[in-house]
Amino acid sequence: MSSPSMEKTSVENLSTTPPVHAPGTVDVEYGWQGNNLVELLENGEAYFPRVFEVMRQAKSEILLETFIVFEDKVGNELQQVLIDAAKRGVRVTASLDGFGCGELSTAFLAALSEAGVRIQIFDPAPKHFGIRTNWFRRLHRKIVVVDGTIAFIGGINFSADHLADFGPEAKQDYSVEVQGPAVADIHHFALLQSGRPARAKYWWQRRRQRRQELAFTDHDGQVRLVYRDNCEHTTDIEEVYRQVLRSAQRRVVIANAYFFPGYRLLREIRNAARRGVDVRLILQGQPDMMVAKLAARMTYDYLLKSGVQIYEYCERPLHGKVALVDEDWSTVGSSNLDPLSLSMNLEANVLIRDRAFNRILSERLEDLSDNHCKAMSVDKSPRGRVWHMTVGFLVFHFLRHFPAWAGWLPAHKPRLKPFSHTARSDT
């Protein structure tokens, strides 16, 4: 842990170097890749030891993108692992969000930079009257790629609040480890977003990939990367959810921390339940932000009356962003189902077609809903019905138009500002 007297400075003062613009405007769409190994990592207890082990074994490259790093026992271990890797000649690039990592000390970042770690801050902005102003359009992805052969992607930040010993505020969350052909796509994407050159696929490579997709004989080991940006892929993740909801035949389970989706996605969830699909939502009952719980509850009556089962996880804050459909489709990633993730933030999920993985995720979520959640029911009081109908009408129409309204706000192009420890702030 850093000393309380250690100088703290806003990330916007860390460098006088002109900003680097990452080529996030490049229009890349990734297809399904077969023959992958995918492992579910639940909470920091599974995620941190595994990702640090792989980083310690890195031989040539570590690419890291994350929303949050805190100077706690997890952040400090990450710092040391990256420093050790850089010192033994591994090329390390860490892209950190300017809001989520805005309180990192200069000393913390300088130690990384002096060791040879390439640090980039996404969209830094100054504080005004002690308040950060860069709330929207965040780099919210959580991606690690090591040596181009192993990738991690999910919702877990590098902070101790993802460990159970943190206490009642410890988060419930998920990530996945991927090995196989899909890692090449995740690596390619991470290179593009970090501002480093990534080799484009030639036409015959794209044709070969399409043939491989058509040649798949089963649904095991397939992985596809999907992402959301503020350029060409503004709705890709939401569209995937809507497509699989329309095709669902038996069951849908969605566990999501911040649930306040647009009207079209709500309608697909409702329609799936109406045609007899077993639809189960696992949402926050003990939120880290109360507004998330209040917003989600505005949708409950609309969904419950159509047969959707809603469970609130009340033991600690739910931070997961996972879902499964039927027996062979799952997704894990950084995207919540709220206006920020679906309309503003930079997000990344993996789609997974693998029956064994689906079964494991299903067992974990079933245990969560059956043993650690409270089932919600329709408010049957007349006053409650009138209140929910009125508020629900306003909320649905707000949600229906929010993506268009969000487009009026300034859409930041991916802007990565390099950290230079030789240009420290005097503030």
Contacts in CASP RR format, 6 or more apart in sequence:
PFRMAT RR
TARGET T0000
AUTHOR 0000-0000-0000
METHOD contacts of the structure
MODEL  1
MSSPSMEKTSVENLSTTPPVHAPGTVDVEYGWQGNNLVELLENGEAYFPR
VFEVMRQAKSEILLETFIVFEDKVGNELQQVLIDAAKRGVRVTASLDGFG
CGELSTAFLAALSEAGVRIQIFDPAPKHFGIRTNWFRRLHRKIVVVDGTI
AFIGGINFSADHLADFGPEAKQDYSVEVQGPAVADIHHFALLQSGRPARA
KYWWQRRRQRRQELAFTDHDGQVRLVYRDNCEHTTDIEEVYRQVLRSAQR
RVVIANAYFFPGYRLLREIRNAARRGVDVRLILQGQPDMMVAKLAARMTY
DYLLKSGVQIYEYCERPLHGKVALVDEDWSTVGSSNLDPLSLSMNLEANV
LIRDRAFNRILSERLEDLSDNHCKAMSVDKSPRGRVWHMTVGFLVFHFLR
HFPAWAGWLPAHKPRLKPFSHTARSDT
1 71 0 8 1.000
1 72 0 8 1.000
1 73 0 8 1.000
1 76 0 8 1.000
2 71 0 8 1.000
2 105 0 8 1.000
2 107 0 8 1.000
2 108 0 8 1.000
6 105 0 8 1.000
6 107 0 8 1.000
7 105 0 8 1.000
7 106 0 8 1.000
7 107 0 8 1.000
7 424 0 8 1.000
7 425 0 8 1.000
8 103 0 8 1.000
8 105 0 8 1.000
8 106 0 8 1.000
9 105 0 8 1.000
9 106 0 8 1.000
9 424 0 8 1.000
9 425 0 8 1.000
9 427 0 8 1.000
10 102 0 8 1.000
10 124 0 8 1.000
10 126 0 8 1.000
10 127 0 8 1.000
10 425 0 8 1.000
10 427 0 8 1.000
11 96 0 8 1.000
11 98 0 8 1.000
11 101 0 8 1.000
11 102 0 8 1.000
11 104 0 8 1.000
11 121 0 8 1.000
11 124 0 8 1.000
11 417 0 8 1.000
11 419 0 8 1.000
12 124 0 8 1.000
12 125 0 8 1.000
12 126 0 8 1.000
12 417 0 8 1.000
13 424 0 8 1.000
13 425 0 8 1.000
13 427 0 8 1.000
14 106 0 8 1.000
14 109 0 8 1.000
14 121 0 8 1.000
14 124 0 8 1.000
14 417 0 8 1.000
14 419 0 8 1.000
14 420 0 8 1.000
14 421 0 8 1.000
14 423 0 8 1.000
14 424 0 8 1.000
14 425 0 8 1.000
15 417 0 8 1.000
15 418 0 8 1.000
15 419 0 8 1.000
15 420 0 8 1.000
15 423 0 8 1.000
16 420 0 8 1.000
16 423 0 8 1.000
17 417 0 8 1.000
17 418 0 8 1.000
17 420 0 8 1.000
17 423 0 8 1.000
19 415 0 8 1.000
19 416 0 8 1.000
19 417 0 8 1.000
20 120 0 8 1.000
20 195 0 8 1.000
20 415 0 8 1.000
20 416 0 8 1.000
20 417 0 8 1.000
20 418 0 8 1.000
21 413 0 8 1.000
21 414 0 8 1.000
21 415 0 8 1.000
21 416 0 8 1.000
22 120 0 8 1.000
22 192 0 8 1.000
22 193 0 8 1.000
22 194 0 8 1.000
22 195 0 8 1.000
22 414 0 8 1.000
22 415 0 8 1.000
22 416 0 8 1.000
23 192 0 8 1.000
23 195 0 8 1.000
23 414 0 8 1.000
24 192 0 8 1.000
24 193 0 8 1.000
24 229 0 8 1.000
24 231 0 8 1.000
24 413 0 8 1.000
24 414 0 8 1.000
25 231 0 8 1.000
25 232 0 8 1.000
25 413 0 8 1.000
25 414 0 8 1.000
26 192 0 8 1.000
27 231 0 8 1.000
27 232 0 8 1.000
27 233 0 8 1.000
28 188 0 8 1.000
28 189 0 8 1.000
28 192 0 8 1.000
29 233 0 8 1.000
30 185 0 8 1.000
30 188 0 8 1.000
30 189 0 8 1.000
30 224 0 8 1.000
30 225 0 8 1.000
30 226 0 8 1.000
31 185 0 8 1.000
31 209 0 8 1.000
31 213 0 8 1.000
31 224 0 8 1.000
31 225 0 8 1.000
32 213 0 8 1.000
32 216 0 8 1.000
32 222 0 8 1.000
32 223 0 8 1.000
32 224 0 8 1.000
32 351 0 8 1.000
32 353 0 8 1.000
33 180 0 8 1.000
33 181 0 8 1.000
33 182 0 8 1.000
33 184 0 8 1.000
33 185 0 8 1.000
33 209 0 8 1.000
33 212 0 8 1.000
33 222 0 8 1.000
33 223 0 8 1.000
33 224 0 8 1.000
34 181 0 8 1.000
34 182 0 8 1.000
34 212 0 8 1.000
34 216 0 8 1.000
34 221 0 8 1.000
34 222 0 8 1.000
34 223 0 8 1.000
35 180 0 8 1.000
35 181 0 8 1.000
35 221 0 8 1.000
36 178 0 8 1.000
36 179 0 8 1.000
36 180 0 8 1.000
36 181 0 8 1.000
36 182 0 8 1.000
36 183 0 8 1.000
36 221 0 8 1.000
36 222 0 8 1.000
36 223 0 8 1.000
36 354 0 8 1.000
37 178 0 8 1.000
37 179 0 8 1.000
37 180 0 8 1.000
37 221 0 8 1.000
38 176 0 8 1.000
38 177 0 8 1.000
38 178 0 8 1.000
38 221 0 8 1.000
38 223 0 8 1.000
38 350 0 8 1.000
38 352 0 8 1.000
38 354 0 8 1.000
38 357 0 8 1.000
39 176 0 8 1.000
39 177 0 8 1.000
39 357 0 8 1.000
40 174 0 8 1.000
40 176 0 8 1.000
40 332 0 8 1.000
40 357 0 8 1.000
40 360 0 8 1.000
40 361 0 8 1.000
40 364 0 8 1.000
41 47 0 8 1.000
41 50 0 8 1.000
41 152 0 8 1.000
41 156 0 8 1.000
41 174 0 8 1.000
41 175 0 8 1.000
41 176 0 8 1.000
41 177 0 8 1.000
42 173 0 8 1.000
42 174 0 8 1.000
42 364 0 8 1.000
43 156 0 8 1.000
43 162 0 8 1.000
43 163 0 8 1.000
43 164 0 8 1.000
43 171 0 8 1.000
43 172 0 8 1.000
43 173 0 8 1.000
43 174 0 8 1.000
44 156 0 8 1.000
44 162 0 8 1.000
44 163 0 8 1.000
44 173 0 8 1.000
45 163 0 8 1.000
45 164 0 8 1.000
47 152 0 8 1.000
47 156 0 8 1.000
47 162 0 8 1.000
47 175 0 8 1.000
48 74 0 8 1.000
48 77 0 8 1.000
48 158 0 8 1.000
48 162 0 8 1.000
48 163 0 8 1.000
50 152 0 8 1.000
50 177 0 8 1.000
51 144 0 8 1.000
51 152 0 8 1.000
52 77 0 8 1.000
52 78 0 8 1.000
52 81 0 8 1.000
54 144 0 8 1.000
54 146 0 8 1.000
54 150 0 8 1.000
54 152 0 8 1.000
55 62 0 8 1.000
55 81 0 8 1.000
55 82 0 8 1.000
55 85 0 8 1.000
55 144 0 8 1.000
55 146 0 8 1.000
56 81 0 8 1.000
56 84 0 8 1.000
56 85 0 8 1.000
57 146 0 8 1.000
58 85 0 8 1.000
58 90 0 8 1.000
58 146 0 8 1.000
58 147 0 8 1.000
59 90 0 8 1.000
59 147 0 8 1.000
60 90 0 8 1.000
60 91 0 8 1.000
60 147 0 8 1.000
61 90 0 8 1.000
61 91 0 8 1.000
61 92 0 8 1.000
61 145 0 8 1.000
61 146 0 8 1.000
61 147 0 8 1.000
61 148 0 8 1.000
62 82 0 8 1.000
62 85 0 8 1.000
62 90 0 8 1.000
62 91 0 8 1.000
62 92 0 8 1.000
62 93 0 8 1.000
62 144 0 8 1.000
62 145 0 8 1.000
62 146 0 8 1.000
63 93 0 8 1.000
63 143 0 8 1.000
63 144 0 8 1.000
63 145 0 8 1.000
63 146 0 8 1.000
63 187 0 8 1.000
63 190 0 8 1.000
63 191 0 8 1.000
63 194 0 8 1.000
64 82 0 8 1.000
64 92 0 8 1.000
64 93 0 8 1.000
64 94 0 8 1.000
64 95 0 8 1.000
64 143 0 8 1.000
64 144 0 8 1.000
65 95 0 8 1.000
65 139 0 8 1.000
65 141 0 8 1.000
65 142 0 8 1.000
65 143 0 8 1.000
65 144 0 8 1.000
65 190 0 8 1.000
65 193 0 8 1.000
65 194 0 8 1.000
66 94 0 8 1.000
66 95 0 8 1.000
66 96 0 8 1.000
66 97 0 8 1.000
66 101 0 8 1.000
66 141 0 8 1.000
66 142 0 8 1.000
66 143 0 8 1.000
66 157 0 8 1.000
66 158 0 8 1.000
67 97 0 8 1.000
67 100 0 8 1.000
67 101 0 8 1.000
67 138 0 8 1.000
67 139 0 8 1.000
67 140 0 8 1.000
67 141 0 8 1.000
67 142 0 8 1.000
67 157 0 8 1.000
67 334 0 8 1.000
68 97 0 8 1.000
68 100 0 8 1.000
68 101 0 8 1.000
68 157 0 8 1.000
68 158 0 8 1.000
68 159 0 8 1.000
69 75 0 8 1.000
69 78 0 8 1.000
69 96 0 8 1.000
69 101 0 8 1.000
69 104 0 8 1.000
69 157 0 8 1.000
69 158 0 8 1.000
69 159 0 8 1.000
70 103 0 8 1.000
70 157 0 8 1.000
70 158 0 8 1.000
70 159 0 8 1.000
70 160 0 8 1.000
70 161 0 8 1.000
71 104 0 8 1.000
71 105 0 8 1.000
71 108 0 8 1.000
72 159 0 8 1.000
72 160 0 8 1.000
73 160 0 8 1.000
74 158 0 8 1.000
74 159 0 8 1.000
74 160 0 8 1.000
74 162 0 8 1.000
74 163 0 8 1.000
75 158 0 8 1.000
75 159 0 8 1.000
75 160 0 8 1.000
78 158 0 8 1.000
79 108 0 8 1.000
79 111 0 8 1.000
79 112 0 8 1.000
82 92 0 8 1.000
82 94 0 8 1.000
82 112 0 8 1.000
82 115 0 8 1.000
82 117 0 8 1.000
83 111 0 8 1.000
83 112 0 8 1.000
83 115 0 8 1.000
83 117 0 8 1.000
85 92 0 8 1.000
86 92 0 8 1.000
86 112 0 8 1.000
86 115 0 8 1.000
86 116 0 8 1.000
86 117 0 8 1.000
87 115 0 8 1.000
87 116 0 8 1.000
91 118 0 8 1.000
92 116 0 8 1.000
92 117 0 8 1.000
92 118 0 8 1.000
93 117 0 8 1.000
93 118 0 8 1.000
93 120 0 8 1.000
93 194 0 8 1.000
93 196 0 8 1.000
94 112 0 8 1.000
94 117 0 8 1.000
94 118 0 8 1.000
94 119 0 8 1.000
94 120 0 8 1.000
95 120 0 8 1.000
95 122 0 8 1.000
95 139 0 8 1.000
95 193 0 8 1.000
95 194 0 8 1.000
95 416 0 8 1.000
96 104 0 8 1.000
96 119 0 8 1.000
96 120 0 8 1.000
96 121 0 8 1.000
96 122 0 8 1.000
96 139 0 8 1.000
97 121 0 8 1.000
97 122 0 8 1.000
97 123 0 8 1.000
97 138 0 8 1.000
97 139 0 8 1.000
97 140 0 8 1.000
98 121 0 8 1.000
98 122 0 8 1.000
98 123 0 8 1.000
98 124 0 8 1.000
98 125 0 8 1.000
98 134 0 8 1.000
98 138 0 8 1.000
98 139 0 8 1.000
99 123 0 8 1.000
99 125 0 8 1.000
99 132 0 8 1.000
99 134 0 8 1.000
99 135 0 8 1.000
99 138 0 8 1.000
100 138 0 8 1.000
101 121 0 8 1.000
102 124 0 8 1.000
102 132 0 8 1.000
106 421 0 8 1.000
106 424 0 8 1.000
106 425 0 8 1.000
109 119 0 8 1.000
109 419 0 8 1.000
109 421 0 8 1.000
110 421 0 8 1.000
110 424 0 8 1.000
112 119 0 8 1.000
113 119 0 8 1.000
113 419 0 8 1.000
113 420 0 8 1.000
113 421 0 8 1.000
114 421 0 8 1.000
118 418 0 8 1.000
119 418 0 8 1.000
119 419 0 8 1.000
120 194 0 8 1.000
120 416 0 8 1.000
120 417 0 8 1.000
120 418 0 8 1.000
120 419 0 8 1.000
121 416 0 8 1.000
121 417 0 8 1.000
121 418 0 8 1.000
121 419 0 8 1.000
122 138 0 8 1.000
122 139 0 8 1.000
122 346 0 8 1.000
122 414 0 8 1.000
122 415 0 8 1.000
122 416 0 8 1.000
122 417 0 8 1.000
123 134 0 8 1.000
123 137 0 8 1.000
123 138 0 8 1.000
123 139 0 8 1.000
123 412 0 8 1.000
123 415 0 8 1.000
124 134 0 8 1.000
124 417 0 8 1.000
125 132 0 8 1.000
125 133 0 8 1.000
125 134 0 8 1.000
126 133 0 8 1.000
127 133 0 8 1.000
136 340 0 8 1.000
136 344 0 8 1.000
136 345 0 8 1.000
136 409 0 8 1.000
137 230 0 8 1.000
137 344 0 8 1.000
137 345 0 8 1.000
137 346 0 8 1.000
137 409 0 8 1.000
137 410 0 8 1.000
137 411 0 8 1.000
137 412 0 8 1.000
138 340 0 8 1.000
138 344 0 8 1.000
138 345 0 8 1.000
138 346 0 8 1.000
139 345 0 8 1.000
139 346 0 8 1.000
139 414 0 8 1.000
140 334 0 8 1.000
140 335 0 8 1.000
140 340 0 8 1.000
140 341 0 8 1.000
140 345 0 8 1.000
140 346 0 8 1.000
140 347 0 8 1.000
141 153 0 8 1.000
141 193 0 8 1.000
141 227 0 8 1.000
141 334 0 8 1.000
141 346 0 8 1.000
141 347 0 8 1.000
141 348 0 8 1.000
142 152 0 8 1.000
142 153 0 8 1.000
142 154 0 8 1.000
142 155 0 8 1.000
142 156 0 8 1.000
142 157 0 8 1.000
142 175 0 8 1.000
142 333 0 8 1.000
142 334 0 8 1.000
142 348 0 8 1.000
143 151 0 8 1.000
143 152 0 8 1.000
143 153 0 8 1.000
143 154 0 8 1.000
143 186 0 8 1.000
143 189 0 8 1.000
143 190 0 8 1.000
143 348 0 8 1.000
144 151 0 8 1.000
144 152 0 8 1.000
144 153 0 8 1.000
145 151 0 8 1.000
145 152 0 8 1.000
145 183 0 8 1.000
145 186 0 8 1.000
145 187 0 8 1.000
145 190 0 8 1.000
148 183 0 8 1.000
148 184 0 8 1.000
148 187 0 8 1.000
149 179 0 8 1.000
149 180 0 8 1.000
149 183 0 8 1.000
150 177 0 8 1.000
150 178 0 8 1.000
150 179 0 8 1.000
150 183 0 8 1.000
151 177 0 8 1.000
151 178 0 8 1.000
151 179 0 8 1.000
151 182 0 8 1.000
151 183 0 8 1.000
151 186 0 8 1.000
151 187 0 8 1.000
152 175 0 8 1.000
152 176 0 8 1.000
152 177 0 8 1.000
152 178 0 8 1.000
153 175 0 8 1.000
153 176 0 8 1.000
153 178 0 8 1.000
153 186 0 8 1.000
153 225 0 8 1.000
153 332 0 8 1.000
153 333 0 8 1.000
153 334 0 8 1.000
153 348 0 8 1.000
153 349 0 8 1.000
153 350 0 8 1.000
154 173 0 8 1.000
154 174 0 8 1.000
154 175 0 8 1.000
154 176 0 8 1.000
154 321 0 8 1.000
154 332 0 8 1.000
154 333 0 8 1.000
154 334 0 8 1.000
154 349 0 8 1.000
154 350 0 8 1.000
155 173 0 8 1.000
155 174 0 8 1.000
155 175 0 8 1.000
155 319 0 8 1.000
155 320 0 8 1.000
155 321 0 8 1.000
155 332 0 8 1.000
155 333 0 8 1.000
155 334 0 8 1.000
156 162 0 8 1.000
156 173 0 8 1.000
156 174 0 8 1.000
156 175 0 8 1.000
156 319 0 8 1.000
160 166 0 8 1.000
161 169 0 8 1.000
161 170 0 8 1.000
161 171 0 8 1.000
162 170 0 8 1.000
162 171 0 8 1.000
162 173 0 8 1.000
162 319 0 8 1.000
163 170 0 8 1.000
164 170 0 8 1.000
167 316 0 8 1.000
168 286 0 8 1.000
168 316 0 8 1.000
169 288 0 8 1.000
169 316 0 8 1.000
169 317 0 8 1.000
170 316 0 8 1.000
170 317 0 8 1.000
171 288 0 8 1.000
171 316 0 8 1.000
171 317 0 8 1.000
171 318 0 8 1.000
171 319 0 8 1.000
171 320 0 8 1.000
172 313 0 8 1.000
172 315 0 8 1.000
172 316 0 8 1.000
172 317 0 8 1.000
172 318 0 8 1.000
172 319 0 8 1.000
172 320 0 8 1.000
172 368 0 8 1.000
173 318 0 8 1.000
173 319 0 8 1.000
173 320 0 8 1.000
174 320 0 8 1.000
174 321 0 8 1.000
174 322 0 8 1.000
174 332 0 8 1.000
174 333 0 8 1.000
174 361 0 8 1.000
175 332 0 8 1.000
175 333 0 8 1.000
176 332 0 8 1.000
176 333 0 8 1.000
176 350 0 8 1.000
176 352 0 8 1.000
178 186 0 8 1.000
178 223 0 8 1.000
178 350 0 8 1.000
182 223 0 8 1.000
182 224 0 8 1.000
182 225 0 8 1.000
182 350 0 8 1.000
185 224 0 8 1.000
185 225 0 8 1.000
186 225 0 8 1.000
186 350 0 8 1.000
188 198 0 8 1.000
188 199 0 8 1.000
189 225 0 8 1.000
189 227 0 8 1.000
189 348 0 8 1.000
191 197 0 8 1.000
191 198 0 8 1.000
192 198 0 8 1.000
193 346 0 8 1.000
193 414 0 8 1.000
194 416 0 8 1.000
195 416 0 8 1.000
201 209 0 8 1.000
216 222 0 8 1.000
219 328 0 8 1.000
219 329 0 8 1.000
219 353 0 8 1.000
219 354 0 8 1.000
219 355 0 8 1.000
220 328 0 8 1.000
220 353 0 8 1.000
220 354 0 8 1.000
220 355 0 8 1.000
220 356 0 8 1.000
221 352 0 8 1.000
221 353 0 8 1.000
221 354 0 8 1.000
221 357 0 8 1.000
222 352 0 8 1.000
222 353 0 8 1.000
222 354 0 8 1.000
223 350 0 8 1.000
223 351 0 8 1.000
223 352 0 8 1.000
223 353 0 8 1.000
224 350 0 8 1.000
224 351 0 8 1.000
225 348 0 8 1.000
225 349 0 8 1.000
225 350 0 8 1.000
225 351 0 8 1.000
226 233 0 8 1.000
226 236 0 8 1.000
226 237 0 8 1.000
226 240 0 8 1.000
226 348 0 8 1.000
226 349 0 8 1.000
226 350 0 8 1.000
226 351 0 8 1.000
227 233 0 8 1.000
227 236 0 8 1.000
227 237 0 8 1.000
227 346 0 8 1.000
227 347 0 8 1.000
227 348 0 8 1.000
227 349 0 8 1.000
228 234 0 8 1.000
228 235 0 8 1.000
228 236 0 8 1.000
228 237 0 8 1.000
228 238 0 8 1.000
228 335 0 8 1.000
228 341 0 8 1.000
228 342 0 8 1.000
228 345 0 8 1.000
228 346 0 8 1.000
228 347 0 8 1.000
228 348 0 8 1.000
229 346 0 8 1.000
229 414 0 8 1.000
230 344 0 8 1.000
230 346 0 8 1.000
230 411 0 8 1.000
230 412 0 8 1.000
230 413 0 8 1.000
231 413 0 8 1.000
234 343 0 8 1.000
234 403 0 8 1.000
235 342 0 8 1.000
235 403 0 8 1.000
237 335 0 8 1.000
237 341 0 8 1.000
237 342 0 8 1.000
237 347 0 8 1.000
237 349 0 8 1.000
238 261 0 8 1.000
238 262 0 8 1.000
238 264 0 8 1.000
238 265 0 8 1.000
238 342 0 8 1.000
240 331 0 8 1.000
240 349 0 8 1.000
240 351 0 8 1.000
241 265 0 8 1.000
241 268 0 8 1.000
241 323 0 8 1.000
241 331 0 8 1.000
241 337 0 8 1.000
242 264 0 8 1.000
242 265 0 8 1.000
242 268 0 8 1.000
244 252 0 8 1.000
244 325 0 8 1.000
244 329 0 8 1.000
245 252 0 8 1.000
245 265 0 8 1.000
245 268 0 8 1.000
245 269 0 8 1.000
245 271 0 8 1.000
245 272 0 8 1.000
245 325 0 8 1.000
246 268 0 8 1.000
246 271 0 8 1.000
246 272 0 8 1.000
247 325 0 8 1.000
248 272 0 8 1.000
248 277 0 8 1.000
248 279 0 8 1.000
248 325 0 8 1.000
248 326 0 8 1.000
249 277 0 8 1.000
249 326 0 8 1.000
250 277 0 8 1.000
250 278 0 8 1.000
250 326 0 8 1.000
250 327 0 8 1.000
251 277 0 8 1.000
251 278 0 8 1.000
251 279 0 8 1.000
251 280 0 8 1.000
251 324 0 8 1.000
251 325 0 8 1.000
251 326 0 8 1.000
252 269 0 8 1.000
252 272 0 8 1.000
252 277 0 8 1.000
252 278 0 8 1.000
252 279 0 8 1.000
252 280 0 8 1.000
252 323 0 8 1.000
252 324 0 8 1.000
252 325 0 8 1.000
253 280 0 8 1.000
253 281 0 8 1.000
253 282 0 8 1.000
253 323 0 8 1.000
253 324 0 8 1.000
253 362 0 8 1.000
253 365 0 8 1.000
253 366 0 8 1.000
253 369 0 8 1.000
254 269 0 8 1.000
254 280 0 8 1.000
254 281 0 8 1.000
254 282 0 8 1.000
254 322 0 8 1.000
254 323 0 8 1.000
254 337 0 8 1.000
255 281 0 8 1.000
255 282 0 8 1.000
255 283 0 8 1.000
255 313 0 8 1.000
255 318 0 8 1.000
255 320 0 8 1.000
255 321 0 8 1.000
255 322 0 8 1.000
255 323 0 8 1.000
255 365 0 8 1.000
255 368 0 8 1.000
256 281 0 8 1.000
256 282 0 8 1.000
256 283 0 8 1.000
256 318 0 8 1.000
256 320 0 8 1.000
256 321 0 8 1.000
256 322 0 8 1.000
256 323 0 8 1.000
256 336 0 8 1.000
256 337 0 8 1.000
257 283 0 8 1.000
257 284 0 8 1.000
257 287 0 8 1.000
257 292 0 8 1.000
257 317 0 8 1.000
257 318 0 8 1.000
257 319 0 8 1.000
257 320 0 8 1.000
257 321 0 8 1.000
257 336 0 8 1.000
258 284 0 8 1.000
258 292 0 8 1.000
258 295 0 8 1.000
258 296 0 8 1.000
258 336 0 8 1.000
258 337 0 8 1.000
258 338 0 8 1.000
258 340 0 8 1.000
258 341 0 8 1.000
259 281 0 8 1.000
259 283 0 8 1.000
259 284 0 8 1.000
259 292 0 8 1.000
259 295 0 8 1.000
259 296 0 8 1.000
259 299 0 8 1.000
259 336 0 8 1.000
259 337 0 8 1.000
259 338 0 8 1.000
260 292 0 8 1.000
260 295 0 8 1.000
260 296 0 8 1.000
260 298 0 8 1.000
260 299 0 8 1.000
260 337 0 8 1.000
260 338 0 8 1.000
260 339 0 8 1.000
260 399 0 8 1.000
261 269 0 8 1.000
261 299 0 8 1.000
261 337 0 8 1.000
261 338 0 8 1.000
261 342 0 8 1.000
261 399 0 8 1.000
262 339 0 8 1.000
262 342 0 8 1.000
262 399 0 8 1.000
262 400 0 8 1.000
262 402 0 8 1.000
262 403 0 8 1.000
263 396 0 8 1.000
263 397 0 8 1.000
263 399 0 8 1.000
263 400 0 8 1.000
264 400 0 8 1.000
265 337 0 8 1.000
265 342 0 8 1.000
266 299 0 8 1.000
266 302 0 8 1.000
266 303 0 8 1.000
266 396 0 8 1.000
266 399 0 8 1.000
269 279 0 8 1.000
269 281 0 8 1.000
269 303 0 8 1.000
269 308 0 8 1.000
270 302 0 8 1.000
270 303 0 8 1.000
270 306 0 8 1.000
270 308 0 8 1.000
271 306 0 8 1.000
272 279 0 8 1.000
273 279 0 8 1.000
273 303 0 8 1.000
273 306 0 8 1.000
273 307 0 8 1.000
273 308 0 8 1.000
274 306 0 8 1.000
274 307 0 8 1.000
278 309 0 8 1.000
279 307 0 8 1.000
279 308 0 8 1.000
279 309 0 8 1.000
280 308 0 8 1.000
280 309 0 8 1.000
280 310 0 8 1.000
280 311 0 8 1.000
280 365 0 8 1.000
280 369 0 8 1.000
281 303 0 8 1.000
281 308 0 8 1.000
281 309 0 8 1.000
281 310 0 8 1.000
281 311 0 8 1.000
282 311 0 8 1.000
282 312 0 8 1.000
282 313 0 8 1.000
282 318 0 8 1.000
282 365 0 8 1.000
282 368 0 8 1.000
282 369 0 8 1.000
282 373 0 8 1.000
283 293 0 8 1.000
283 296 0 8 1.000
283 310 0 8 1.000
283 311 0 8 1.000
283 312 0 8 1.000
283 313 0 8 1.000
283 318 0 8 1.000
284 292 0 8 1.000
284 293 0 8 1.000
284 296 0 8 1.000
284 312 0 8 1.000
284 313 0 8 1.000
284 317 0 8 1.000
284 318 0 8 1.000
285 293 0 8 1.000
285 312 0 8 1.000
285 313 0 8 1.000
285 314 0 8 1.000
285 318 0 8 1.000
285 374 0 8 1.000
286 313 0 8 1.000
286 314 0 8 1.000
286 315 0 8 1.000
286 316 0 8 1.000
286 317 0 8 1.000
286 318 0 8 1.000
287 293 0 8 1.000
287 317 0 8 1.000
287 318 0 8 1.000
288 317 0 8 1.000
288 319 0 8 1.000
292 338 0 8 1.000
293 312 0 8 1.000
295 338 0 8 1.000
298 388 0 8 1.000
298 391 0 8 1.000
298 392 0 8 1.000
298 395 0 8 1.000
299 392 0 8 1.000
299 395 0 8 1.000
300 310 0 8 1.000
300 376 0 8 1.000
300 378 0 8 1.000
300 379 0 8 1.000
300 388 0 8 1.000
301 378 0 8 1.000
301 379 0 8 1.000
301 385 0 8 1.000
301 388 0 8 1.000
301 389 0 8 1.000
301 392 0 8 1.000
302 392 0 8 1.000
302 396 0 8 1.000
303 310 0 8 1.000
304 310 0 8 1.000
304 376 0 8 1.000
304 377 0 8 1.000
304 378 0 8 1.000
305 378 0 8 1.000
309 375 0 8 1.000
310 375 0 8 1.000
310 376 0 8 1.000
311 368 0 8 1.000
311 369 0 8 1.000
311 373 0 8 1.000
311 374 0 8 1.000
311 375 0 8 1.000
311 376 0 8 1.000
312 373 0 8 1.000
312 374 0 8 1.000
312 376 0 8 1.000
313 368 0 8 1.000
313 369 0 8 1.000
313 372 0 8 1.000
313 373 0 8 1.000
314 372 0 8 1.000
314 373 0 8 1.000
314 374 0 8 1.000
315 372 0 8 1.000
321 332 0 8 1.000
321 333 0 8 1.000
321 334 0 8 1.000
321 335 0 8 1.000
321 336 0 8 1.000
321 337 0 8 1.000
321 341 0 8 1.000
321 349 0 8 1.000
322 330 0 8 1.000
322 331 0 8 1.000
322 332 0 8 1.000
322 333 0 8 1.000
322 361 0 8 1.000
322 365 0 8 1.000
323 330 0 8 1.000
323 331 0 8 1.000
324 330 0 8 1.000
324 331 0 8 1.000
324 358 0 8 1.000
324 361 0 8 1.000
324 362 0 8 1.000
324 365 0 8 1.000
327 355 0 8 1.000
327 358 0 8 1.000
327 359 0 8 1.000
328 353 0 8 1.000
328 354 0 8 1.000
328 355 0 8 1.000
328 358 0 8 1.000
329 351 0 8 1.000
329 352 0 8 1.000
329 353 0 8 1.000
329 358 0 8 1.000
330 351 0 8 1.000
330 352 0 8 1.000
330 354 0 8 1.000
330 357 0 8 1.000
330 358 0 8 1.000
330 361 0 8 1.000
331 349 0 8 1.000
331 350 0 8 1.000
331 351 0 8 1.000
331 352 0 8 1.000
332 349 0 8 1.000
332 350 0 8 1.000
332 352 0 8 1.000
332 361 0 8 1.000
333 347 0 8 1.000
333 348 0 8 1.000
333 349 0 8 1.000
333 350 0 8 1.000
334 341 0 8 1.000
334 347 0 8 1.000
334 348 0 8 1.000
334 349 0 8 1.000
335 341 0 8 1.000
335 342 0 8 1.000
335 345 0 8 1.000
335 347 0 8 1.000
335 348 0 8 1.000
335 349 0 8 1.000
336 342 0 8 1.000
339 399 0 8 1.000
339 402 0 8 1.000
339 403 0 8 1.000
339 406 0 8 1.000
341 347 0 8 1.000
342 403 0 8 1.000
343 402 0 8 1.000
343 403 0 8 1.000
343 406 0 8 1.000
343 407 0 8 1.000
344 406 0 8 1.000
344 409 0 8 1.000
346 414 0 8 1.000
352 358 0 8 1.000
379 385 0 8 1.000
379 388 0 8 1.000
END
